[in-house]
Amino acid sequence: MSIDAVLDRILLDLLSDRIIARMGGGAQAKARSALVLFAETDFGLEAALGQLQQLRDAGWAFETVVAPEARPLLKDRFAGLGIAEVEGAVGDLLVRHTTILVPTLSVSLAAKVALGIADDPLSKILQGGLERGARIIAASDGVCPNGRDRRARGLLPNAAYQATMSGHLQKLMDYGIELSWAARLAVAIEGVTPVSPTPTAAQRLVATRTEGVFGLREARSLDATELHLGHAVIVTPAAAEELRARDITLVRE
């Protein structure tokens, strides 16, 4: 490769990373608030609360809707996190927020959303969010059959029930809901999202992107084994080489 070609590649990657940084900064400035939904489970709760604190320290603001069964777990925790519990019509809540965060996704809530059932505030909000194209990120610790917390508590359902739980998670992903472990929520909401593994691929992490430029800096920081990119996403040459060097599979969608 000639010296001119090498210099062109270096300049292209420096320019693309500068563009990405500016685009990312603008997007964060416009959308650093989220509607937070707490379902009736404590799986991943402590890790999730720590992640919310981290996001609040980074400038995020939250409004929260809590399932009645979850209130005893959370009533003394919200003050320190700057979280305000709110009530109101689903449409009004979704007008104020284009990002929905579910730090504690329960088996029942996952099943309702997967099956299109909306009969309580949380499932109605998620249904409304899907219909309006909101970004939805959920921690799947309480639903994934192979989740560490579930195994630690000895909750090992039979194969048929595991398949049902996994099927619900897969359906949520098919809907466009981003799944993450509770301990990774801050990474998921602020950048490329590692998706919670299903029981059939317990160690596989998937990241997705549908638009923009994917540069070397992002490739180096990517915490995934598989990267799904839309056809409109531009991958810089150095980023492509970095993905190959780290054995990260690139899938075009």
C-alpha positions in Angstrom: 0.0 0.0 0.0 1.4 3.4 -1.0 2.1 6.1 1.5 -0.6 8.3 0.0 -3.2 5.5 0.5 -2.1 5.0 4.2 -2.4 8.8 4.8 -5.8 8.8 3.2 -7.0 6.0 5.4 -5.7 7.7 8.6 -7.4 11.0 7.6 -10.6 9.2 6.8 -10.7 7.5 10.2 -9.8 10.7 12.1 -12.5 12.6 10.3 -15.1 9.9 10.8 -14.4 9.7 14.5 -14.7 13.5 14.8 -18.1 13.4 13.0 -19.3 10.6 15.2 -18.3 12.5 18.4 -20.2 15.6 17.2 -23.2 13.6 16.2 -23.2 11.7 19.4 -22.9 14.8 21.5 -25.8 16.4 19.8 -28.0 13.4 20.2 -27.3 13.1 23.9 -28.0 16.8 24.4 -31.5 16.4 22.9 -32.5 13.1 24.6 -31.1 12.6 28.1 -34.4 11.8 29.8 -36.2 8.4 30.1 -39.4 7.0 31.4 -38.4 4.2 33.8 -40.7 1.3 34.4 -40.2 -1.0 37.5 -42.1 -4.3 37.2 -42.8 -6.7 40.1 -39.5 -8.4 40.4 -36.3 -7.9 42.3 -34.0 -9.7 39.9 -31.1 -7.4 39.0 -32.6 -4.6 41.2 -29.5 -3.6 43.1 -27.4 -3.6 39.9 -30.1 -1.6 38.1 -30.3 1.0 40.8 -26.5 1.5 40.6 -26.8 1.9 36.9 -29.5 4.5 37.3 -27.3 6.4 39.7 -24.5 6.3 37.2 -26.8 7.7 34.5 -28.2 10.4 36.8 -24.6 11.5 37.5 -24.1 11.7 33.8 -27.0 14.1 33.4 -29.9 11.9 32.8 -33.4 12.7 34.3 -36.1 10.1 35.0 -39.8 9.9 35.5 -40.9 6.6 36.9 -43.9 4.3 36.8 -43.9 1.5 39.4 -46.0 -1.7 39.5 -47.9 -1.8 42.8 -46.2 -5.0 43.9 -42.8 -3.3 43.5 -43.5 -0.3 45.6 -42.4 -1.9 48.9 -39.0 -2.6 47.4 -38.5 0.9 46.1 -40.2 3.3 48.5 -37.0 4.2 50.3 -34.7 4.1 47.3 -36.0 6.8 45.0 -35.1 10.0 46.9 -31.3 9.4 46.6 -31.6 8.7 42.9 -33.6 11.8 42.1 -36.4 9.7 40.6 -39.9 11.0 40.6 -42.9 8.6 40.4 -45.5 9.9 38.0 -49.1 9.2 37.0 -50.9 10.1 33.9 -52.3 9.0 30.5 -50.0 6.8 28.5 -50.0 9.3 25.6 -49.0 12.2 27.8 -46.1 10.2 29.3 -44.9 9.1 25.9 -45.0 12.7 24.5 -42.4 13.6 27.1 -40.1 10.7 26.6 -38.8 8.9 23.5 -36.7 6.5 25.6 -38.2 3.9 27.9 -36.0 2.0 30.4 -37.2 -1.2 32.2 -34.6 -2.0 34.8 -36.5 -4.9 36.2 -38.4 -6.8 33.5 -40.6 -9.5 35.0 -41.7 -12.8 33.4 -45.3 -11.7 33.4 -44.6 -8.3 31.8 -42.4 -9.9 29.2 -45.2 -12.3 28.4 -47.8 -9.6 28.1 -45.8 -7.5 25.7 -44.7 -10.5 23.6 -48.4 -11.5 23.3 -49.7 -8.0 22.7 -51.6 -7.9 26.0 -51.9 -4.4 27.5 -54.0 -4.5 30.7 -52.0 -2.6 33.3 -50.0 0.7 33.3 -46.6 -0.9 32.4 -47.8 -3.1 29.6 -49.9 -0.2 28.2 -46.9 2.1 28.2 -44.7 -0.5 26.5 -47.4 -1.2 23.9 -47.8 2.6 23.3 -44.0 3.0 23.1 -43.8 0.2 20.4 -46.6 1.8 18.4 -44.9 5.2 18.5 -41.4 4.0 17.7 -39.9 4.8 21.1 -36.5 3.4 22.0 -37.1 0.7 24.7 -34.3 -0.9 26.7 -35.0 -3.7 29.2 -32.9 -5.7 31.7 -33.7 -9.3 31.2 -32.2 -10.7 34.4 -35.6 -11.8 35.7 -36.7 -13.5 32.5 -33.7 -15.2 31.0 -33.8 -18.9 32.1 -30.0 -19.0 32.2 -29.7 -15.7 34.1 -27.1 -15.8 37.0 -29.5 -14.6 39.6 -32.2 -17.1 38.7 -29.7 -20.0 38.9 -28.4 -18.7 42.2 -31.9 -18.9 43.6 -32.4 -22.4 42.3 -35.1 -21.3 39.8 -34.6 -23.9 37.1 -37.8 -24.4 35.1 -38.3 -27.4 32.9 -37.3 -27.4 29.3 -40.8 -26.4 28.1 -41.1 -23.4 30.4 -37.6 -22.3 29.5 -38.5 -22.4 25.9 -41.6 -20.2 26.6 -39.5 -17.7 28.5 -36.8 -17.6 25.8 -39.5 -17.3 23.1 -40.9 -14.2 24.9 -37.5 -12.6 25.0 -36.9 -13.4 21.3 -40.3 -11.8 20.5 -39.3 -8.6 22.4 -36.1 -8.4 20.4 -38.1 -9.0 17.2 -40.2 -6.0 18.2 -37.0 -3.9 18.4 -36.8 -3.9 22.2 -33.1 -3.8 23.3 -32.3 -6.3 26.0 -29.3 -6.0 28.4 -28.2 -7.3 31.8 -29.1 -4.9 34.6 -25.5 -4.3 35.3 -25.0 -3.1 31.7 -27.9 -0.6 31.5 -25.7 2.5 31.4 -23.7 1.1 28.5 -26.9 0.0 26.7 -28.6 3.4 27.0 -25.6 5.6 26.2 -24.0 3.6 23.4 -23.9 0.4 21.4 -26.2 -2.1 23.1 -25.1 -5.6 24.2 -28.2 -7.7 24.0 -29.0 -10.2 26.7 -28.2 -13.8 25.7 -30.9 -16.4 25.1 -30.6 -19.8 26.7 -29.4 -21.3 23.4 -26.6 -18.8 23.0 -25.7 -18.0 26.6 -22.3 -16.3 25.9 -23.3 -14.4 22.6 -23.5 -10.7 22.9 -25.1 -8.8 20.0 -24.7 -5.1 19.2 -26.9 -3.2 16.7 -26.8 0.0 14.7 -29.1 1.3 12.0 -27.6 4.6 10.9 -24.5 6.8 10.9 -20.8 6.0 10.7 -19.1 3.2 12.6 -15.5 4.2 13.3 -12.4 2.8 14.8 -13.1 4.2 18.3 -16.4 2.4 18.5 -14.9 -0.8 17.2 -12.2 -0.8 19.9 -14.8 -0.2 22.6 -17.3 -2.7 21.4 -18.3 -5.3 24.0 -19.9 -7.9 21.7 -19.2 -10.9 19.6 -21.6 -10.0 16.8 -22.4 -6.6 15.3 -25.6 -6.0 13.3 -25.5 -3.0 11.0 -28.1 -1.5 8.7 -27.1 -1.2 5.1 -27.0 2.6 5.4 -24.2 2.5 8.1 -20.8 3.4 6.9 -17.9 1.3 8.3 -14.5 2.9 8.1 -11.6 0.7 6.8 -9.8 0.8 10.2 -13.0 -0.1 12.0 -13.5 -3.1 9.7 -9.9 -4.3 10.3 -10.4 -3.9 14.1 -13.6 -6.0 14.0 -11.8 -8.7 12.0 -8.8 -8.7 14.4 -11.2 -9.1 17.4 -13.2 -11.9 15.7 -16.4 -9.8 15.9 -18.9 -11.0 13.2 -20.3 -8.2 11.1 -23.9 -8.8 9.9 -25.6 -6.5 7.5 -29.4 -6.2 7.9 
